[in-house]
Amino acid sequence: KKTHGEKQHGAWELIQRSHAVANGCYVAVANRIGHEVIKGVGGDGIEFWGQSFVAGTSGEIVSKASTNKEEILIVPVDLDHVDTTRTHWPFLRDRRIDAYDGLTKRLLD
């Protein structure tokens, strides 16, 4: 965490927010806090950075927990806004699921 933590956290948050944008919906992301040493693995263990959050349909952070205490976020969401987002930016409408066929194969010819 000391060496790569900021970049890892930034990437983790960015990809979760991207899921909200790509799917036009709210995304709730949970992450615990604290430190855990895994028996039999060795090393210093894992430090969790917390900061659970809810992202809105445009990827904006609607609510975010802290880095150093256990919290439960209760976040009201507007499901009508999901419909509005998906109507005005129909990201999923334009996907080409017929082009996905090759993804299920190990090698493409």
C-alpha positions as semicolon CSV with decimal commas, in nm:
position;residue;x (nm);y (nm);z (nm)
1;K;0,000;0,000;0,000
2;K;0,286;0,237;0,073
3;T;0,437;0,195;-0,273
4;H;0,136;0,150;-0,500
5;G;-0,160;0,221;-0,276
6;E;-0,266;0,556;-0,417
7;K;-0,254;0,430;-0,777
8;Q;-0,428;0,104;-0,686
9;H;-0,701;0,285;-0,499
10;G;-0,748;0,532;-0,783
11;A;-0,778;0,250;-1,037
12;W;-1,016;0,055;-0,812
13;E;-1,242;0,356;-0,769
14;L;-1,226;0,450;-1,137
15;I;-1,329;0,106;-1,262
16;Q;-1,622;0,090;-1,021
17;R;-1,741;0,434;-1,128
18;S;-1,700;0,323;-1,490
19;H;-1,936;0,032;-1,427
20;A;-2,202;0,284;-1,324
21;V;-2,151;0,485;-1,644
22;A;-2,139;0,182;-1,875
23;N;-2,458;0,034;-1,727
24;G;-2,642;0,359;-1,662
25;C;-2,717;0,267;-1,302
26;Y;-2,611;0,328;-0,945
27;V;-2,326;0,108;-0,821
28;A;-2,268;0,035;-0,452
29;V;-1,909;-0,063;-0,375
30;A;-1,807;-0,216;-0,043
31;N;-1,457;-0,225;0,101
32;R;-1,359;-0,298;0,457
33;I;-1,103;-0,126;0,674
34;G;-0,821;-0,263;0,882
35;H;-0,527;-0,499;0,850
36;E;-0,529;-0,874;0,802
37;V;-0,243;-1,122;0,817
38;I;-0,320;-1,443;0,632
39;K;-0,189;-1,744;0,820
40;G;0,045;-1,966;0,624
41;V;0,104;-1,709;0,350
42;G;0,366;-1,495;0,517
43;G;0,441;-1,132;0,449
44;D;0,304;-0,824;0,618
45;G;-0,057;-0,905;0,533
46;I;-0,311;-0,682;0,365
47;E;-0,421;-0,335;0,467
48;F;-0,770;-0,240;0,349
49;W;-0,837;0,124;0,270
50;G;-1,214;0,136;0,331
51;Q;-1,389;0,415;0,144
52;S;-1,693;0,216;0,039
53;F;-1,904;0,433;-0,189
54;V;-2,208;0,467;-0,410
55;A;-2,159;0,597;-0,764
56;G;-2,438;0,763;-0,958
57;T;-2,540;0,692;-1,316
58;S;-2,277;0,932;-1,453
59;G;-2,002;0,790;-1,235
60;E;-2,020;1,067;-0,978
61;I;-1,965;0,969;-0,616
62;V;-2,295;1,014;-0,436
63;S;-2,173;0,907;-0,092
64;K;-1,844;0,778;0,047
65;A;-1,736;0,617;0,373
66;S;-1,419;0,700;0,564
67;T;-1,078;0,535;0,560
68;N;-1,053;0,458;0,930
69;K;-1,386;0,354;1,084
70;E;-1,656;0,098;1,014
71;E;-1,961;0,258;0,859
72;I;-2,282;0,160;0,687
73;L;-2,389;0,390;0,407
74;I;-2,761;0,433;0,357
75;V;-2,802;0,613;0,029
76;P;-3,137;0,698;-0,128
77;V;-3,138;0,650;-0,505
78;D;-3,378;0,773;-0,770
79;L;-3,474;0,481;-0,995
80;D;-3,651;0,719;-1,232
81;H;-3,313;0,880;-1,289
82;V;-3,179;0,541;-1,406
83;D;-3,454;0,531;-1,670
84;T;-3,377;0,888;-1,774
85;T;-3,006;0,816;-1,800
86;R;-3,060;0,503;-2,007
87;T;-3,303;0,687;-2,237
88;H;-3,079;0,986;-2,302
89;W;-2,753;0,795;-2,319
90;P;-2,848;0,449;-2,447
91;F;-2,502;0,300;-2,408
92;L;-2,630;-0,058;-2,388
93;R;-2,864;-0,017;-2,684
94;D;-2,578;0,020;-2,928
95;R;-2,376;-0,281;-2,822
96;R;-2,319;-0,559;-3,077
97;I;-2,381;-0,881;-2,889
98;D;-2,344;-1,076;-3,213
99;A;-1,977;-0,975;-3,209
100;Y;-1,922;-1,140;-2,869
101;D;-1,931;-1,498;-2,999
102;G;-1,553;-1,530;-3,026
103;L;-1,503;-1,428;-2,664
104;T;-1,614;-1,771;-2,547
105;K;-1,335;-1,946;-2,737
106;R;-0,976;-1,984;-2,617
107;L;-0,822;-1,907;-2,955
108;L;-0,968;-1,723;-3,250
109;D;-0,895;-1,852;-3,599
